[in-house]
Each structure stands twice: as C-alpha cells, then as structure tokens.
C-alpha cells in the first residue's frame, strides 16, 4: 500500500507530515513506517522527529541545508519522492506485551467509582478492562508514558475533579475513553483502577521505554501476592 500524506510548515525550522485524520491501527502503522524511515536514514540536517497519533513532526537545521530557496521548500522537494516510495506492510505482526495488573484496593482506589459511574460491578470493570484489545499509538507526556487506544466505552470515566499531586509509578488509570499506565511518579487526574509491578521506564537501560508505538498490550489480572513476588524478583 503506497503512502498517502500531506506536509505543512510547523515553524521556522520544522514541518509536520500528516498521514491521516483519525486515530486508527492503519494510520498508526503509517506513522511507525515514517518514523522508522528517519531512524534508518540519519540525515545530518534533521534535529529530531516526533511521532504523534496521526502525524510525524520533523525539526531541521536550516544552516545545514544548501539551497537557493527556502529551507522548507528544499526539504519538501527532497522528502516527497522518498515518502511516496514507502509502502506500509499491513501484514506485519505487532509485538504483544503483557502487563500484569493488581486491580482495586490500595493499588486501584478509584475502581469502585469507575464501576458506579458506569452502572457496573467492580468485577465487570476488571473483566472488561483486562479483555480489551489495546494498541500503543505514541509515547509521550512523561518518559515512557504510553498513549493507548482500544478501551471499551463501557468503562469510560471522567478525570478526577481534584488531581492527585503524586501518582505512584505503575498505576493503571482511566481518563475519558482512554486507559494508560504511569511509568514514573507524577501528578495526575486519572481514575486509578490498579497497579502493575512491571517497570515501564528504566533510564539506565539500552531501551529506556518498555513500550513502543505499535505494540499491542494485554492487561493480565494478578493477585496482591503475585504483585509482591514479581516486584521482589525484579529487584
């Protein structure tokens, strides 16, 4: 499948490559393909690329672009024929990452509130959440924080009216129609329904973020005893 895209200026030394309008698995695959293209081709004039839900932003150094016209025009003329040759492999198997989660109790203080908001039992919320089909669309907000799509609207819940000043690393939360996992301790207003002992961000590792855009996530319910064992084994 040939790549379809548009390019627009984003600032004096940046542009944005838009690959679609809606957040979907197909668009996410295009974003991943374009991001990989820049990773594999280290152009010396590229400062940084930032993938989004449906876009890839490209920041460049105008002083490293030899041109008699505007640097933006030169970059567009260079990239367009290369991007048009990119093909998205729709049959590529995504990586599946299992995230163990201990739901409720001290780990998920808002689980009951999410259940009441949706007219469900706590067990029904856990069952729906742990049986969802999830895709990581991008990493951002905080180091290693995954923007995850695919949560059922049946367990959607608004953000807390009073955000917490500290949310422990590993907390699994819901905000609107999204679910996510806090990789580090940070303030936040998401409804906390559980916690994982799995480390999502290890700054000293070769790959600091456990999750990458394109990964599929499977949340696996575990007991408090299993949580403690996994946490101990990881030390």
C-alpha positions in Angstrom: 0.0 0.0 0.0 1.5 3.3 -1.1 1.9 6.1 1.4 -0.6 9.0 1.4 0.4 12.1 3.2 0.4 15.9 3.3 3.3 18.2 4.5 2.7 21.6 6.2 5.1 24.0 7.9 5.1 23.8 11.6 7.5 26.7 12.4 10.7 28.4 11.1 12.6 25.1 11.2 10.0 22.4 11.3 7.3 20.7 9.3 4.6 18.2 10.1 3.8 15.2 7.9 0.1 14.3 8.3 -0.8 10.7 7.5 -4.5 10.7 8.3 -7.2 12.4 10.3 -8.4 9.7 12.6 -6.6 7.6 15.2 -6.6 4.0 13.9 -4.3 1.0 13.6 -3.8 1.7 9.8 -2.8 5.3 10.4 -0.6 4.2 13.3 1.3 1.8 11.0 2.0 4.7 8.6 3.3 6.8 11.5 5.6 4.0 12.5 6.8 3.5 9.0 7.7 7.2 8.5 9.4 7.3 11.9 11.4 4.2 11.0 12.4 5.8 7.7 14.1 8.7 9.6 15.7 6.4 12.1 17.2 4.3 9.3 18.3 7.4 7.3 20.2 9.7 9.6 20.1 12.9 7.6 22.6 15.4 9.1 20.1 18.2 8.8 17.4 16.5 10.9 17.5 17.6 14.5 14.6 15.5 15.8 11.4 13.7 14.7 8.4 13.4 16.9 5.7 10.9 16.1 2.1 11.7 17.1 -1.3 10.0 16.8 -1.6 10.7 13.1 1.5 12.8 12.3 5.3 12.9 12.4 6.9 16.3 13.1 10.3 16.9 11.6 12.7 19.5 13.1 15.6 20.5 10.9 18.7 22.8 11.0 18.3 25.4 8.2 22.1 26.1 8.3 22.8 22.5 7.1 20.6 22.8 4.1 22.2 24.2 1.0 19.6 25.9 -1.1 18.8 29.0 -3.1 15.2 28.9 -2.0 13.6 28.5 1.4 15.0 25.5 3.5 11.4 24.3 3.9 10.9 24.1 0.2 14.2 22.3 -0.2 13.3 19.7 2.5 9.9 19.1 0.9 11.4 18.6 -2.5 13.9 16.2 -1.0 11.4 14.2 1.1 8.4 13.9 -1.2 9.8 11.4 -3.7 11.2 9.3 -0.9 8.0 9.3 1.1 6.0 8.4 -2.0 8.1 5.2 -2.3 7.4 4.0 1.2 5.0 1.1 1.5 3.1 0.0 4.6 3.3 -3.7 5.3 -0.2 -4.4 6.5 0.6 -7.9 7.4 3.4 -7.1 9.9 2.8 -8.8 13.2 2.9 -6.3 16.1 4.7 -7.1 19.3 2.4 -8.2 22.1 3.4 -7.1 25.6 1.6 -8.5 28.7 1.2 -6.1 31.6 0.3 -7.7 34.9 -2.2 -5.6 36.9 -3.4 -5.9 40.5 -6.8 -4.3 40.4 -8.5 -2.4 43.2 -7.6 -2.0 46.9 -4.8 0.4 47.7 -3.5 -0.1 44.1 -6.8 1.0 42.5 -8.5 3.4 44.8 -10.9 4.7 42.1 -12.0 1.3 40.8 -15.3 1.3 42.7 -16.0 4.9 41.5 -15.5 3.9 37.9 -17.8 0.9 38.4 -20.5 3.1 40.0 -20.2 5.7 37.2 -20.9 3.1 34.6 -23.5 1.1 36.5 -21.2 -2.0 36.7 -19.7 -4.1 39.4 -16.1 -4.0 40.2 -15.5 -7.4 38.7 -17.2 -6.4 35.5 -14.9 -3.4 35.2 -11.9 -5.6 35.7 -13.2 -8.2 33.2 -13.8 -5.5 30.5 -10.5 -3.8 31.1 -8.4 -6.9 31.1 -10.1 -8.3 28.0 -9.6 -5.2 25.8 -7.6 -5.1 22.6 -5.1 -2.3 23.1 -2.6 -0.6 20.8 0.2 1.9 21.8 -0.2 4.9 19.5 2.6 7.0 20.9 4.9 7.6 23.8 4.8 11.0 25.5 3.7 13.3 28.3 6.1 11.6 30.7 9.1 9.4 29.9 7.8 6.0 28.7 4.1 7.0 29.1 2.0 5.1 26.5 -1.0 6.6 24.8 -3.2 3.6 24.4 -6.2 3.1 22.2 -8.8 0.4 22.3 -10.6 0.8 25.7 -14.3 0.0 25.8 -16.6 2.9 26.3 -18.4 0.8 28.8 -15.8 1.7 31.4 -15.1 5.3 30.4 -15.0 7.7 33.3 -14.1 11.5 33.6 -10.9 12.7 35.1 -10.9 13.4 38.8 -12.1 16.9 39.7 -9.1 17.2 42.1 -5.9 15.7 40.6 -3.5 13.9 42.8 -0.2 15.5 43.5 1.6 12.2 43.4 0.6 9.1 41.4 2.9 6.1 42.0 4.8 4.6 39.1 3.0 1.6 37.7 -0.5 3.0 38.4 -3.1 2.0 35.8 -5.7 4.6 35.2 -8.7 5.7 33.1 -9.5 9.2 31.8 -12.4 9.6 29.5 -12.3 6.9 26.9 -8.6 6.3 27.4 -6.6 4.0 29.7 -2.9 4.3 30.5 0.0 3.3 32.8 2.1 5.9 34.7 5.7 4.8 34.2 7.1 7.3 36.8 5.7 9.1 39.8 3.9 12.2 38.6 0.9 14.4 39.4 -2.3 13.4 37.5 -6.0 13.3 37.4 -6.8 9.9 36.0 -9.0 7.5 37.9 -6.7 4.8 39.3 -8.1 1.2 38.9 -4.9 -0.8 39.6 -1.2 -1.0 39.5 1.5 -3.1 37.7 4.8 -4.2 39.2 6.2 -4.2 35.7 8.7 -1.3 35.1 7.8 0.7 32.1 10.7 3.1 32.2 14.3 2.3 33.1 16.5 5.3 32.2 19.7 3.3 32.6 18.6 0.6 30.1 19.5 0.2 26.5 15.9 0.8 25.6 14.5 3.0 28.4 10.9 2.7 27.4 9.4 -0.8 27.7 6.6 0.0 25.3 6.9 1.4 21.8 4.4 2.8 19.3 2.7 -0.1 17.5 2.9 -2.5 20.4 -0.3 -4.4 21.4 -1.0 -4.6 25.2 -2.7 -7.3 27.1 -3.6 -6.5 30.7 -3.4 -9.6 32.9 -5.1 -9.6 36.3 -2.9 -10.7 39.2 -3.3 -11.1 43.0 -1.6 -8.9 45.6 0.7 -11.9 46.4 1.6 -12.2 42.8 2.3 -8.5 42.6 4.7 -8.6 45.5 6.5 -11.7 44.1 7.0 -10.0 40.7 8.2 -6.8 42.4 10.6 -8.8 44.6 12.0 -10.8 41.7 12.7 -7.6 39.8 14.9 -6.1 42.5 
